[in-house]
C-alpha cells in the first residue's frame, strides 16, 4: 500500500494534481448552490415587502 | 414551426428551462461523479506505470480531460455568445455567461496540474512556449469575460458586451489545439487522436476517455446549475419566478 502512495517517487506530484482537480470541482459544485440559496432568500424578502406594500395601499 | 424549432423555443423559455434543468442536474452530476470515480480507479490502480515516466504520467488522467474541457467550455461559450448576439435569445446569454466560470476553473486546473507534471518531467514549473502561453491566454479570456459581465450594471447589456469578447477570443482555441504542431515546444504532442490510432495502450486509454466523458457531464450539470440561478435573477419580476421562489423548500434562515 505504501508503494501505491509513493507512486514510484512521484507521489507528491500525482496526489497534489488529483487533489487540485477534486477540490476545484467541489468548489465548482458549491458556488452555484450558495448563489441559488442567496437568490431565493433575497427574492423572498423582496416579494414579501412588495406584498405588504400592496396590502397597505389597498 | 417544425418540431425542432418548437422544442427549441419551449426549452428556451426561462420557466421551462428552469424546471427541466432542475430535473436533469442530479442525473448529470450523479453519472459524472460515478464515471469520475471509476476513471480514477482505472487510472490509479488498473493502468500500469509508463515505461519512461513511471507513475508520474498518471497526472494525464486529470490534466488532459481538464485541458479538453477548457477548450470545449470556450467553444460552448462562443457558440452561445454568437446565438445571443445574432438572435438575442435570452437563454443563450445565460448559458454563455454560465460556462465562463466553469471554463476558467478547468483552465486553471489544467495549468496547475500541467505545472506539477512539468516539474519532474521537464525540470521546470513553467516555460513560455506556445502551448502553455496560449492556455494561459485562454484563462485570461475567461476571466475577461467574467470581469466584463460583472462590470456593467444592466445585465443584458453586460451579457452582450461579454459575449462579444467571448466571440473575438475564439481565435485562441485553434491556437491552443494546434500549438504543439505549429511550434517547437517542450509539451508533448497529442496522445489521443480522432483520426488514426491513438498512441496509448488501451489499459491507459479507457480511464482517460471515461474521465473525459465524466468532465463533460459535470460541465453540463454545472452550466445548468448556474443558469438556473441566472434565470431566476433575470426573471425576478415574472409570476413563474415568484412561484418558484415562494414554493422553494430550502429554508433561508
HADDOCK unambig.tbl for C-alpha pairs under 7 A between the chains (distance, minus, plus):
assign (segid A and resid 7 and name CA) (segid B and resid 55 and name CA) 5.33 0.50 0.50
assign (segid A and resid 8 and name CA) (segid B and resid 54 and name CA) 6.59 0.50 0.50
assign (segid A and resid 8 and name CA) (segid B and resid 55 and name CA) 5.77 0.50 0.50
assign (segid A and resid 10 and name CA) (segid B and resid 55 and name CA) 6.56 0.50 0.50
assign (segid A and resid 10 and name CA) (segid B and resid 56 and name CA) 5.53 0.50 0.50
assign (segid A and resid 13 and name CA) (segid B and resid 116 and name CA) 5.85 0.50 0.50
assign (segid A and resid 13 and name CA) (segid B and resid 117 and name CA) 6.73 0.50 0.50
assign (segid A and resid 14 and name CA) (segid B and resid 56 and name CA) 6.10 0.50 0.50
assign (segid A and resid 14 and name CA) (segid B and resid 58 and name CA) 6.63 0.50 0.50
assign (segid A and resid 14 and name CA) (segid B and resid 59 and name CA) 5.64 0.50 0.50
assign (segid A and resid 17 and name CA) (segid B and resid 59 and name CA) 6.40 0.50 0.50
assign (segid A and resid 17 and name CA) (segid B and resid 113 and name CA) 5.10 0.50 0.50
assign (segid A and resid 17 and name CA) (segid B and resid 116 and name CA) 6.85 0.50 0.50
assign (segid A and resid 18 and name CA) (segid B and resid 62 and name CA) 6.65 0.50 0.50
assign (segid A and resid 20 and name CA) (segid B and resid 109 and name CA) 6.82 0.50 0.50
assign (segid A and resid 21 and name CA) (segid B and resid 62 and name CA) 6.69 0.50 0.50
assign (segid A and resid 21 and name CA) (segid B and resid 109 and name CA) 6.24 0.50 0.50
assign (segid A and resid 24 and name CA) (segid B and resid 105 and name CA) 6.78 0.50 0.50
assign (segid A and resid 28 and name CA) (segid B and resid 102 and name CA) 6.99 0.50 0.50
assign (segid A and resid 29 and name CA) (segid B and resid 222 and name CA) 6.88 0.50 0.50
assign (segid A and resid 32 and name CA) (segid B and resid 225 and name CA) 6.00 0.50 0.50
assign (segid A and resid 32 and name CA) (segid B and resid 226 and name CA) 5.24 0.50 0.50
assign (segid A and resid 36 and name CA) (segid B and resid 229 and name CA) 5.36 0.50 0.50
assign (segid A and resid 37 and name CA) (segid B and resid 252 and name CA) 6.92 0.50 0.50
assign (segid A and resid 40 and name CA) (segid B and resid 245 and name CA) 5.60 0.50 0.50
assign (segid A and resid 41 and name CA) (segid B and resid 252 and name CA) 5.47 0.50 0.50
assign (segid A and resid 43 and name CA) (segid B and resid 245 and name CA) 6.91 0.50 0.50
assign (segid A and resid 44 and name CA) (segid B and resid 245 and name CA) 6.27 0.50 0.50
assign (segid A and resid 44 and name CA) (segid B and resid 246 and name CA) 6.46 0.50 0.50
